[in-house]
Structure formats: C-alpha cells, structure tokens
Amino acid sequence: MLVGAAVVAAVVASLLAWSGPRDSIPTPDADATPAQVVRAYVSAVAARDFDTVNAIDARQDSDLGRFSRPMYVTDLELSGNQMVGREAYVRFTADYHHSGGTLDDGQEWGYVLKRGADGLWHITEP
C-alpha cells in the first residue's frame, strides 16, 4: 500500500513539475513595439509563462492555464509588420509545434494586435 502511494505521489509531483512555468517572461510595457510584443508572447508560450501569455492575448476563450498544451513556435523569424493607427499586423515564419497539422514549418503566419485601453498592445486575432 505504501509503495502504491509513493508511486502516485511521484506521478503527481512529475505532472506538476512538467506543467509549471519554465521561465518568467516580462510583460511588454506601453513602449514596446507590436513586433516586440509578438516575440514576448512566443517566448512566454514556450516558457509556459501563462500569466504573461494571458496578459498579451485578448482573443476570446484564449485563457491558458497550468495544464494547457498550446501550440508553440521555435525559430521565429519576423517577416513583416504593418501598422494602421491602433492596429498592427505582425507576420513571421517559424517551426510550429502542437499545431494539429494546420501549419507547416516555415509557413508564414501572423497576429493582429490592437492597442488596448491600458495603452498596451494585445493580440486580438491569429
């Protein structure tokens, strides 16, 4: 019985360690460019820093938590940036992980960002 409890405890401890943040990424301030916000967002997703992810991501139903398994990217290369007033579109290529096969590595993709009432840039559309 004690062995079984020890195994369960080890599994729970491993799961909690895996699901926790791997690094803390600062939330960009009002002086950050849209491209800097996208870089911070991508870094925060990869680091599982969901406090920063959720502070940047204003899309409906996008609240990520400890046990979320979101798509993340590596080898991010920015390929363009358009700004019109309080809206920006940041394009990039990357290697995509956990995309469900919807994105191929190296494919161009991007985010629409809008400046919020708080003065910060927030992702509003994929």
Residue frames as a rotation matrix with the C-alpha (Angstrom) as fourth column:
MET 1
0.565 0.825 0.000 0.00
0.825 -0.565 0.000 0.00
0.000 0.000 -1.000 0.00
LEU 2
0.463 -0.478 -0.746 2.84
0.131 -0.796 0.591 2.40
-0.876 -0.372 -0.306 0.81
VAL 3
-0.616 -0.696 0.368 4.54
0.434 0.090 0.896 1.60
-0.657 0.712 0.247 -2.50
GLY 4
-0.106 0.684 0.722 1.34
0.981 -0.049 0.190 2.45
0.166 0.728 -0.665 -4.39
ALA 5
0.810 0.398 -0.430 1.01
0.509 -0.842 0.180 5.76
-0.290 -0.365 -0.885 -2.54
ALA 6
0.016 -0.898 -0.440 4.65
0.120 -0.435 0.892 6.58
-0.993 -0.067 0.101 -3.26
VAL 7
-0.632 -0.190 0.751 4.15
0.727 0.191 0.660 5.88
-0.269 0.963 0.018 -6.98
VAL 8
0.387 0.850 0.358 1.04
0.898 -0.436 0.063 8.07
0.209 0.297 -0.932 -7.09
ALA 9
0.703 -0.180 -0.689 2.90
0.272 -0.826 0.493 10.85
-0.658 -0.534 -0.532 -5.26
ALA 10
-0.399 -0.917 0.017 5.81
0.291 -0.109 0.950 10.61
-0.869 0.384 0.311 -7.72
VAL 11
-0.380 0.346 0.858 3.45
0.922 0.065 0.382 10.78
0.077 0.936 -0.344 -10.71
VAL 12
0.722 0.686 -0.094 1.63
0.692 -0.712 0.117 13.80
0.013 -0.150 -0.989 -9.27
ALA 13
0.390 -0.662 -0.641 4.93
0.157 -0.638 0.754 15.55
-0.908 -0.394 -0.145 -8.49
SER 14
-0.615 -0.623 0.483 6.20
0.544 0.109 0.832 14.88
-0.571 0.775 0.272 -12.03
LEU 15
0.010 0.727 0.686 2.98
0.970 -0.174 0.170 16.19
0.243 0.664 -0.707 -13.57
LEU 16
0.842 0.297 -0.451 3.12
0.448 -0.851 0.276 19.36
-0.302 -0.434 -0.849 -11.50
ALA 17
-0.036 -0.934 -0.356 6.78
0.164 -0.357 0.920 19.91
-0.986 -0.025 0.166 -12.40
TRP 18
-0.596 -0.159 0.787 6.08
0.765 0.186 0.617 19.37
-0.245 0.970 0.011 -16.13
SER 19
0.215 0.847 0.486 3.06
0.931 -0.329 0.162 21.66
0.296 0.417 -0.859 -16.18
GLY 20
0.529 -0.005 -0.848 4.67
0.563 -0.746 0.356 24.57
-0.635 -0.666 -0.392 -14.34
PRO 21
0.965 -0.213 -0.155 6.34
-0.263 -0.761 -0.594 27.62
0.008 0.613 -0.790 -15.85
ARG 22
0.571 -0.819 0.060 9.87
0.819 0.563 -0.108 27.05
0.054 0.111 0.992 -17.10
ASP 23
-0.681 -0.728 0.079 10.81
0.721 -0.686 -0.097 30.73
0.125 -0.009 0.992 -17.12
SER 24
0.234 0.714 -0.660 9.33
0.673 -0.609 -0.420 34.13
-0.702 -0.346 -0.623 -16.36
ILE 25
-0.466 -0.299 0.832 8.94
0.850 -0.411 0.329 36.44
0.244 0.861 0.446 -19.36
PRO 26
-0.723 0.189 -0.665 8.28
0.246 -0.829 -0.502 40.12
-0.646 -0.526 0.553 -18.64
THR 27
0.323 0.865 0.385 5.01
0.860 -0.099 -0.500 41.54
-0.395 0.493 -0.776 -19.97
PRO 28
-0.512 -0.547 0.662 5.89
0.796 -0.592 0.127 44.23
0.322 0.592 0.739 -22.54
ASP 29
-0.350 0.356 -0.867 5.14
0.514 -0.700 -0.495 47.80
-0.783 -0.619 0.063 -21.47
ALA 30
0.646 0.744 -0.170 3.43
0.319 -0.465 -0.826 50.57
-0.694 0.480 -0.537 -23.44
ASP 31
0.263 -0.633 -0.728 6.71
-0.727 -0.626 0.282 51.50
-0.634 0.455 -0.625 -25.19
ALA 32
-0.441 -0.436 0.784 7.06
0.076 0.852 0.517 48.03
-0.894 0.288 -0.343 -26.76
THR 33
-0.562 0.226 -0.796 6.51
-0.823 -0.255 0.508 47.68
-0.088 0.940 0.329 -30.50
PRO 34
0.591 0.806 0.006 3.99
-0.792 0.582 -0.181 45.15
-0.149 0.103 0.983 -31.84
ALA 35
0.399 -0.523 -0.753 6.92
-0.321 0.690 -0.649 43.00
0.859 0.500 0.108 -33.02
GLN 36
-0.688 -0.655 0.313 8.42
-0.490 0.101 -0.866 43.02
0.535 -0.749 -0.391 -29.51
VAL 37
-0.108 0.743 0.661 5.03
-0.932 0.156 -0.327 42.00
-0.346 -0.651 0.675 -28.10
VAL 38
0.766 0.351 -0.538 4.83
-0.562 0.772 -0.297 39.05
0.311 0.530 0.789 -30.52
ARG 39
-0.123 -0.888 -0.442 8.36
-0.259 0.459 -0.850 37.98
0.958 0.010 -0.286 -29.55
ALA 40
-0.701 -0.092 0.707 7.43
-0.707 -0.042 -0.706 38.19
0.094 -0.995 -0.035 -25.85
TYR 41
0.344 0.917 0.202 4.23
-0.908 0.379 -0.175 36.21
-0.237 -0.123 0.964 -26.46
VAL 42
0.608 -0.184 -0.772 6.05
-0.374 0.792 -0.482 33.46
0.700 0.582 0.413 -28.37
SER 43
-0.513 -0.858 -0.030 8.72
-0.304 0.215 -0.928 33.28
0.803 -0.467 -0.371 -25.65
ALA 44
-0.480 0.395 0.783 6.09
-0.867 -0.079 -0.491 33.18
-0.132 -0.915 0.381 -22.91
VAL 45
0.667 0.712 -0.220 4.16
-0.740 0.667 -0.086 30.32
0.086 0.220 0.972 -24.57
ALA 46
0.298 -0.635 -0.713 7.38
-0.156 0.704 -0.693 28.31
0.942 0.318 0.111 -24.98
ALA 47
-0.750 -0.623 0.221 8.28
-0.265 -0.023 -0.964 29.01
0.606 -0.782 -0.148 -21.33
ARG 48
-0.185 0.807 -0.560 4.73
0.691 0.512 0.510 28.14
0.699 -0.293 -0.653 -20.18
ASP 49
-0.900 -0.067 -0.430 4.54
0.350 -0.700 -0.622 31.57
-0.260 -0.711 0.654 -18.53
PHE 50
-0.350 0.857 0.378 0.78
0.851 0.122 0.511 31.75
0.392 0.501 -0.772 -18.89
ASP 51
0.203 0.355 -0.912 0.47
0.680 -0.722 -0.129 34.90
-0.704 -0.594 -0.388 -16.76
THR 52
-0.526 -0.471 -0.708 2.36
-0.182 -0.751 0.635 36.82
-0.831 0.463 0.309 -19.47
VAL 53
-0.914 0.244 0.325 0.60
0.400 0.404 0.822 34.91
0.069 0.882 -0.467 -22.27
ASN 54
-0.047 0.993 -0.107 -2.83
0.998 0.052 0.042 35.81
0.047 -0.105 -0.993 -20.88
ALA 55
0.055 0.003 -0.998 -1.80
0.376 -0.927 0.018 39.45
-0.925 -0.376 -0.052 -20.32
ILE 56
-0.771 -0.422 -0.477 -0.91
-0.278 -0.451 0.848 39.77
-0.573 0.787 0.230 -24.02
ASP 57
-0.918 0.390 0.069 -3.61
0.285 0.531 0.798 37.58
0.275 0.752 -0.599 -25.59
ALA 58
-0.697 0.710 -0.095 -7.01
-0.470 -0.553 -0.688 39.30
-0.541 -0.435 0.720 -25.74
ARG 59
-0.656 0.486 -0.578 -8.69
-0.445 0.369 0.816 36.73
0.609 0.793 -0.026 -28.00
GLN 60
0.213 0.846 0.490 -11.97
-0.967 0.112 0.227 35.35
0.137 -0.522 0.842 -26.75
ASP 61
0.953 0.242 0.182 -11.67
-0.284 0.921 0.267 31.96
-0.103 -0.306 0.946 -25.00
SER 62
0.490 -0.838 -0.240 -7.87
-0.062 0.241 -0.968 32.07
0.869 0.490 0.066 -25.04
ASP 63
0.468 -0.281 0.838 -7.22
-0.874 -0.290 0.390 31.87
0.133 -0.915 -0.381 -21.30
LEU 64
0.235 -0.488 -0.840 -4.39
-0.122 0.843 -0.524 29.35
0.964 0.226 0.139 -20.82
GLY 65
0.706 0.035 0.707 -3.63
-0.706 -0.043 0.707 27.59
0.055 -0.998 -0.006 -17.56
ARG 66
-0.014 -0.825 0.565 -1.17
-0.839 0.317 0.443 25.22
-0.544 -0.468 -0.696 -15.98
PHE 67
-0.223 -0.047 0.974 -2.43
0.110 0.991 0.073 22.13
-0.969 0.123 -0.216 -17.82
SER 68
0.771 0.435 -0.466 -2.91
-0.359 -0.307 -0.881 23.77
-0.526 0.846 -0.081 -21.23
ARG 69
-0.079 -0.773 0.629 -0.98
0.496 0.517 0.698 22.37
-0.865 0.367 0.343 -24.17
PRO 70
0.690 0.440 -0.575 -0.95
-0.159 -0.683 -0.713 25.24
-0.706 0.584 -0.401 -26.67
MET 71
0.728 -0.490 0.479 0.78
0.627 0.194 -0.754 25.48
0.277 0.850 0.449 -30.00
TYR 72
0.601 -0.595 -0.534 4.22
-0.019 -0.679 0.734 26.99
-0.799 -0.431 -0.419 -29.62
VAL 73
0.956 -0.285 0.074 6.83
0.062 -0.051 -0.997 28.09
0.288 0.957 -0.031 -32.13
THR 74
0.353 -0.924 -0.144 10.59
0.369 -0.004 0.930 27.89
-0.860 -0.382 0.339 -32.42
ASP 75
-0.549 -0.696 0.463 12.99
0.727 -0.124 0.675 29.50
-0.413 0.707 0.575 -34.90
LEU 76
0.549 0.805 -0.226 10.80
0.645 -0.579 -0.498 32.62
-0.532 0.127 -0.837 -35.14
GLU 77
-0.719 -0.671 0.180 11.77
0.637 -0.533 0.557 34.97
-0.278 0.515 0.811 -37.97
LEU 78
0.113 0.760 -0.641 9.77
0.201 -0.649 -0.734 38.18
-0.973 -0.046 -0.226 -38.34
SER 79
-0.497 -0.259 0.828 8.89
0.820 0.173 0.546 38.80
-0.285 0.950 0.126 -41.98
GLY 80
-0.545 0.294 0.785 6.81
0.356 -0.767 0.534 41.97
0.759 0.570 0.313 -41.86
ASN 81
-0.482 0.380 -0.789 4.94
0.768 -0.251 -0.590 44.48
-0.422 -0.890 -0.171 -39.78
GLN 82
-0.481 0.418 0.771 2.11
0.416 -0.666 0.620 46.79
0.772 0.618 0.146 -40.80
MET 83
-0.625 0.310 -0.716 0.65
0.662 -0.276 -0.697 49.45
-0.414 -0.910 -0.033 -38.53
VAL 84
-0.455 0.576 0.679 -2.52
0.306 -0.615 0.727 51.45
0.837 0.538 0.104 -39.07
GLY 85
0.198 0.521 0.830 -3.47
-0.568 -0.629 0.531 53.64
0.798 -0.577 0.172 -36.14
ARG 86
-0.028 -0.111 0.993 -4.09
-0.981 0.195 -0.006 51.48
-0.193 -0.975 -0.115 -33.07
GLU 87
0.844 0.305 0.441 -3.87
-0.212 0.945 -0.247 48.21
-0.493 0.115 0.863 -35.02
ALA 88
-0.100 -0.921 -0.378 -0.87
-0.956 -0.016 0.293 46.23
-0.276 0.390 -0.878 -36.26
TYR 89
0.967 0.252 -0.030 -0.26
-0.249 0.920 -0.301 43.02
-0.048 0.299 0.953 -38.17
VAL 90
0.035 -0.986 0.164 2.98
-0.908 0.037 0.417 41.17
-0.417 -0.163 -0.894 -37.45
ARG 91
0.875 0.196 -0.443 3.96
-0.417 0.770 -0.483 38.40
0.246 0.607 0.756 -39.90
PHE 92
-0.024 -0.904 0.428 6.54
-0.918 0.189 0.349 35.70
-0.397 -0.384 -0.834 -39.24
THR 93
0.393 0.028 -0.919 7.80
-0.431 0.889 -0.157 32.28
0.813 0.458 0.361 -40.21
ALA 94
-0.115 -0.397 0.910 8.64
-0.984 0.171 -0.050 29.62
-0.136 -0.902 -0.411 -37.64
ASP 95
-0.731 0.032 -0.682 8.64
-0.059 0.992 0.110 25.94
0.680 0.121 -0.723 -36.82
TYR 96
-0.087 0.848 0.524 5.25
-0.891 -0.301 0.339 25.11
0.445 -0.437 0.781 -35.30
HIS 97
-0.914 -0.208 -0.348 4.69
-0.019 0.879 -0.476 22.55
0.405 -0.428 -0.808 -32.55
HIS 98
-0.673 0.728 -0.130 1.27
0.538 0.362 -0.761 21.18
-0.507 -0.582 -0.635 -31.48
SER 99
-0.736 0.403 -0.544 -0.50
-0.571 -0.801 0.179 22.93
-0.364 0.442 0.820 -34.36
GLY 100
0.061 0.786 0.615 -2.59
-0.115 0.618 -0.778 19.88
-0.991 -0.023 0.128 -35.16
GLY 101
-0.364 -0.309 0.879 -1.13
0.755 0.455 0.473 19.82
-0.546 0.835 0.068 -38.67
THR 102
0.696 0.716 0.046 -2.69
0.620 -0.568 -0.541 23.16
-0.361 0.405 -0.840 -39.60
LEU 103
0.803 -0.509 -0.311 0.66
-0.565 -0.815 -0.125 24.91
-0.190 0.276 -0.942 -40.09
ASP 104
0.782 -0.623 -0.011 3.76
0.542 0.689 -0.482 23.65
0.308 0.370 0.876 -41.85
ASP 105
0.283 -0.777 -0.563 7.24
0.602 -0.313 0.735 24.53
-0.747 -0.547 0.379 -40.59
GLY 106
-0.743 -0.666 0.066 8.46
0.515 -0.505 0.693 27.66
-0.428 0.549 0.718 -42.36
GLN 107
-0.099 0.798 0.594 4.95
0.903 -0.179 0.390 28.75
0.418 0.575 -0.703 -43.32
GLU 108
-0.884 -0.159 0.440 4.22
0.032 -0.959 -0.283 32.46
0.467 -0.236 0.852 -42.94
TRP 109
0.077 0.881 -0.467 1.66
0.873 0.167 0.458 33.29
0.481 -0.443 -0.756 -40.28
GLY 110
-0.735 -0.410 0.540 0.92
0.157 -0.878 -0.453 36.28
0.660 -0.248 0.709 -38.10
TYR 111
-0.288 0.606 -0.742 -1.03
0.941 0.033 -0.338 38.05
-0.180 -0.795 -0.579 -35.40
VAL 112
0.019 0.384 0.923 -3.27
0.303 -0.882 0.361 41.09
0.953 0.273 -0.133 -35.41
LEU 113
-0.480 -0.208 -0.852 -2.66
0.877 -0.118 -0.465 43.32
-0.004 -0.971 0.239 -32.40
LYS 114
0.316 0.570 0.758 -4.64
0.393 -0.806 0.442 46.27
0.864 0.158 -0.479 -31.11
ARG 115
-0.812 -0.541 0.218 -3.63
0.076 -0.470 -0.880 48.87
0.578 -0.698 0.423 -28.60
GLY 116
-0.108 0.801 -0.589 -5.91
0.858 0.375 0.352 48.43
0.502 -0.468 -0.727 -25.59
ALA 117
0.728 0.470 0.499 -7.41
0.128 -0.808 0.575 50.98
0.674 -0.354 -0.648 -23.24
ASP 118
0.837 -0.478 -0.266 -4.46
0.350 0.094 0.932 50.15
-0.421 -0.873 0.245 -20.94
GLY 119
0.628 -0.593 -0.504 -2.07
-0.705 -0.707 -0.047 51.50
-0.329 0.385 -0.862 -23.61
LEU 120
-0.340 -0.755 0.561 -0.56
-0.416 0.655 0.630 48.06
-0.844 -0.019 -0.537 -24.26
TRP 121
-0.314 0.174 -0.933 -0.57
-0.901 0.255 0.351 46.02
0.299 0.951 0.076 -27.48
HIS 122
-0.198 0.337 0.921 -2.73
-0.485 0.782 -0.391 42.88
-0.852 -0.524 0.009 -27.27
ILE 123
-0.994 -0.064 -0.089 -3.13
-0.109 0.564 0.818 40.00
-0.002 0.823 -0.568 -29.73
THR 124
-0.308 0.952 0.003 -6.71
-0.660 -0.211 -0.721 40.04
-0.686 -0.224 0.693 -30.98
GLU 125
0.830 0.523 -0.195 -6.64
-0.502 0.546 -0.671 37.65
-0.245 0.654 0.715 -33.96
PRO 126
0.284 -0.743 0.607 -4.42
0.305 0.670 0.677 34.84
-0.909 -0.007 0.416 -35.16
